[in-house]
Every structure is written in structure tokens, then in C-alpha cells.
Amino acid sequence: MPGRTRPIDKLATAAAKCSKESSLYGKCILADYNNVRKDMCINEFMKLKECYLKAYKQR
């Protein structure tokens, strides 16, 4: 089907647009990586998720 974008391509594009959010989430996890637990960085994760979803839906 010409003109159709594969889901993995859309995800890659979305990830590229969310580098700031990815970096903040990574830094949060890295700050205490020996003691990672559920919801440790929930605020950063939610911002990253929102960015991915917004960027993913733009195409």
C-alpha cells in the first residue's frame, strides 16, 4: 500500500521528537539506579509518554 507509514517508522519519528523528555526520564532513573522501583519517576515517565503519543499521532 503506497503512502502508508509503518508503525515502527512512526515510533522512531516520535522518539526523535522527544529527546528532552527521554533525557529527563533517563536522568531520573540513573539518579538511583540501584534502587529502581515502580513509579519512582512517574512524573517524568508521564511527560515522556504524552510526548510520544502526541508525536505519534501527528503523522
PyMOL commands that place a pseudoatom at each C-alpha (Angstrom):
pseudoatom trace, name=CA, resn=MET, resi=1, chain=A, elem=C, hetatm=0, pos=[0.000, 0.000, 0.000]
pseudoatom trace, name=CA, resn=PRO, resi=2, chain=A, elem=C, hetatm=0, pos=[1.849, 3.139, -1.199]
pseudoatom trace, name=CA, resn=GLY, resi=3, chain=A, elem=C, hetatm=0, pos=[1.992, 6.129, 1.112]
pseudoatom trace, name=CA, resn=ARG, resi=4, chain=A, elem=C, hetatm=0, pos=[1.423, 4.076, 4.229]
pseudoatom trace, name=CA, resn=THR, resi=5, chain=A, elem=C, hetatm=0, pos=[3.852, 4.594, 7.104]
pseudoatom trace, name=CA, resn=ARG, resi=6, chain=A, elem=C, hetatm=0, pos=[4.934, 1.547, 9.056]
pseudoatom trace, name=CA, resn=PRO, resi=7, chain=A, elem=C, hetatm=0, pos=[4.277, 1.744, 12.811]
pseudoatom trace, name=CA, resn=ILE, resi=8, chain=A, elem=C, hetatm=0, pos=[7.966, 1.301, 13.645]
pseudoatom trace, name=CA, resn=ASP, resi=9, chain=A, elem=C, hetatm=0, pos=[8.823, 4.312, 11.489]
pseudoatom trace, name=CA, resn=LYS, resi=10, chain=A, elem=C, hetatm=0, pos=[6.190, 6.376, 13.291]
pseudoatom trace, name=CA, resn=LEU, resi=11, chain=A, elem=C, hetatm=0, pos=[7.609, 5.291, 16.643]
pseudoatom trace, name=CA, resn=ALA, resi=12, chain=A, elem=C, hetatm=0, pos=[11.151, 6.211, 15.586]
pseudoatom trace, name=CA, resn=THR, resi=13, chain=A, elem=C, hetatm=0, pos=[9.982, 9.649, 14.492]
pseudoatom trace, name=CA, resn=ALA, resi=14, chain=A, elem=C, hetatm=0, pos=[8.097, 10.155, 17.753]
pseudoatom trace, name=CA, resn=ALA, resi=15, chain=A, elem=C, hetatm=0, pos=[11.132, 9.099, 19.785]
pseudoatom trace, name=CA, resn=ALA, resi=16, chain=A, elem=C, hetatm=0, pos=[13.331, 11.565, 17.908]
pseudoatom trace, name=CA, resn=LYS, resi=17, chain=A, elem=C, hetatm=0, pos=[10.948, 14.405, 18.747]
pseudoatom trace, name=CA, resn=CYS, resi=18, chain=A, elem=C, hetatm=0, pos=[11.008, 13.613, 22.480]
pseudoatom trace, name=CA, resn=SER, resi=19, chain=A, elem=C, hetatm=0, pos=[14.717, 13.726, 23.225]
pseudoatom trace, name=CA, resn=LYS, resi=20, chain=A, elem=C, hetatm=0, pos=[14.338, 16.272, 26.041]
pseudoatom trace, name=CA, resn=GLU, resi=21, chain=A, elem=C, hetatm=0, pos=[11.720, 14.167, 27.836]
pseudoatom trace, name=CA, resn=SER, resi=22, chain=A, elem=C, hetatm=0, pos=[13.748, 10.991, 27.267]
pseudoatom trace, name=CA, resn=SER, resi=23, chain=A, elem=C, hetatm=0, pos=[16.801, 12.603, 28.758]
pseudoatom trace, name=CA, resn=LEU, resi=24, chain=A, elem=C, hetatm=0, pos=[14.931, 13.791, 31.852]
pseudoatom trace, name=CA, resn=TYR, resi=25, chain=A, elem=C, hetatm=0, pos=[13.431, 10.346, 32.415]
pseudoatom trace, name=CA, resn=GLY, resi=26, chain=A, elem=C, hetatm=0, pos=[16.802, 8.670, 31.948]
pseudoatom trace, name=CA, resn=LYS, resi=27, chain=A, elem=C, hetatm=0, pos=[18.457, 11.029, 34.411]
pseudoatom trace, name=CA, resn=CYS, resi=28, chain=A, elem=C, hetatm=0, pos=[15.747, 10.340, 36.968]
pseudoatom trace, name=CA, resn=ILE, resi=29, chain=A, elem=C, hetatm=0, pos=[16.243, 6.575, 36.681]
pseudoatom trace, name=CA, resn=LEU, resi=30, chain=A, elem=C, hetatm=0, pos=[20.021, 6.911, 36.672]
pseudoatom trace, name=CA, resn=ALA, resi=31, chain=A, elem=C, hetatm=0, pos=[19.995, 9.034, 39.828]
pseudoatom trace, name=CA, resn=ASP, resi=32, chain=A, elem=C, hetatm=0, pos=[19.130, 5.959, 41.915]
pseudoatom trace, name=CA, resn=TYR, resi=33, chain=A, elem=C, hetatm=0, pos=[19.539, 3.025, 39.525]
pseudoatom trace, name=CA, resn=ASN, resi=34, chain=A, elem=C, hetatm=0, pos=[20.489, 0.601, 42.315]
pseudoatom trace, name=CA, resn=ASN, resi=35, chain=A, elem=C, hetatm=0, pos=[17.105, 1.121, 43.915]
pseudoatom trace, name=CA, resn=VAL, resi=36, chain=A, elem=C, hetatm=0, pos=[14.697, 1.347, 40.957]
pseudoatom trace, name=CA, resn=ARG, resi=37, chain=A, elem=C, hetatm=0, pos=[11.101, 0.749, 41.972]
pseudoatom trace, name=CA, resn=LYS, resi=38, chain=A, elem=C, hetatm=0, pos=[7.669, 1.126, 40.454]
pseudoatom trace, name=CA, resn=ASP, resi=39, chain=A, elem=C, hetatm=0, pos=[6.518, 4.730, 39.969]
pseudoatom trace, name=CA, resn=MET, resi=40, chain=A, elem=C, hetatm=0, pos=[9.930, 6.062, 41.010]
pseudoatom trace, name=CA, resn=CYS, resi=41, chain=A, elem=C, hetatm=0, pos=[9.958, 8.572, 38.155]
pseudoatom trace, name=CA, resn=ILE, resi=42, chain=A, elem=C, hetatm=0, pos=[6.258, 8.637, 37.342]
pseudoatom trace, name=CA, resn=ASN, resi=43, chain=A, elem=C, hetatm=0, pos=[6.132, 12.365, 36.544]
pseudoatom trace, name=CA, resn=GLU, resi=44, chain=A, elem=C, hetatm=0, pos=[8.995, 12.140, 34.071]
pseudoatom trace, name=CA, resn=PHE, resi=45, chain=A, elem=C, hetatm=0, pos=[7.559, 8.961, 32.574]
pseudoatom trace, name=CA, resn=MET, resi=46, chain=A, elem=C, hetatm=0, pos=[4.132, 10.512, 32.065]
pseudoatom trace, name=CA, resn=LYS, resi=47, chain=A, elem=C, hetatm=0, pos=[5.656, 13.530, 30.319]
pseudoatom trace, name=CA, resn=LEU, resi=48, chain=A, elem=C, hetatm=0, pos=[7.626, 11.185, 28.065]
pseudoatom trace, name=CA, resn=LYS, resi=49, chain=A, elem=C, hetatm=0, pos=[4.540, 9.100, 27.328]
pseudoatom trace, name=CA, resn=GLU, resi=50, chain=A, elem=C, hetatm=0, pos=[2.475, 12.193, 26.489]
pseudoatom trace, name=CA, resn=CYS, resi=51, chain=A, elem=C, hetatm=0, pos=[5.204, 13.433, 24.169]
pseudoatom trace, name=CA, resn=TYR, resi=52, chain=A, elem=C, hetatm=0, pos=[5.413, 10.062, 22.383]
pseudoatom trace, name=CA, resn=LEU, resi=53, chain=A, elem=C, hetatm=0, pos=[1.653, 9.867, 21.939]
pseudoatom trace, name=CA, resn=LYS, resi=54, chain=A, elem=C, hetatm=0, pos=[1.403, 13.421, 20.669]
pseudoatom trace, name=CA, resn=ALA, resi=55, chain=A, elem=C, hetatm=0, pos=[4.287, 12.963, 18.222]
pseudoatom trace, name=CA, resn=TYR, resi=56, chain=A, elem=C, hetatm=0, pos=[2.996, 9.533, 17.133]
pseudoatom trace, name=CA, resn=LYS, resi=57, chain=A, elem=C, hetatm=0, pos=[-0.434, 10.922, 16.244]
pseudoatom trace, name=CA, resn=GLN, resi=58, chain=A, elem=C, hetatm=0, pos=[0.947, 13.841, 14.217]
pseudoatom trace, name=CA, resn=ARG, resi=59, chain=A, elem=C, hetatm=0, pos=[1.604, 11.747, 11.114]
for i in range(1, 59): cmd.bond("trace and resi %d" % i, "trace and resi %d" % (i + 1))
show_as sticks, trace
zoom trace
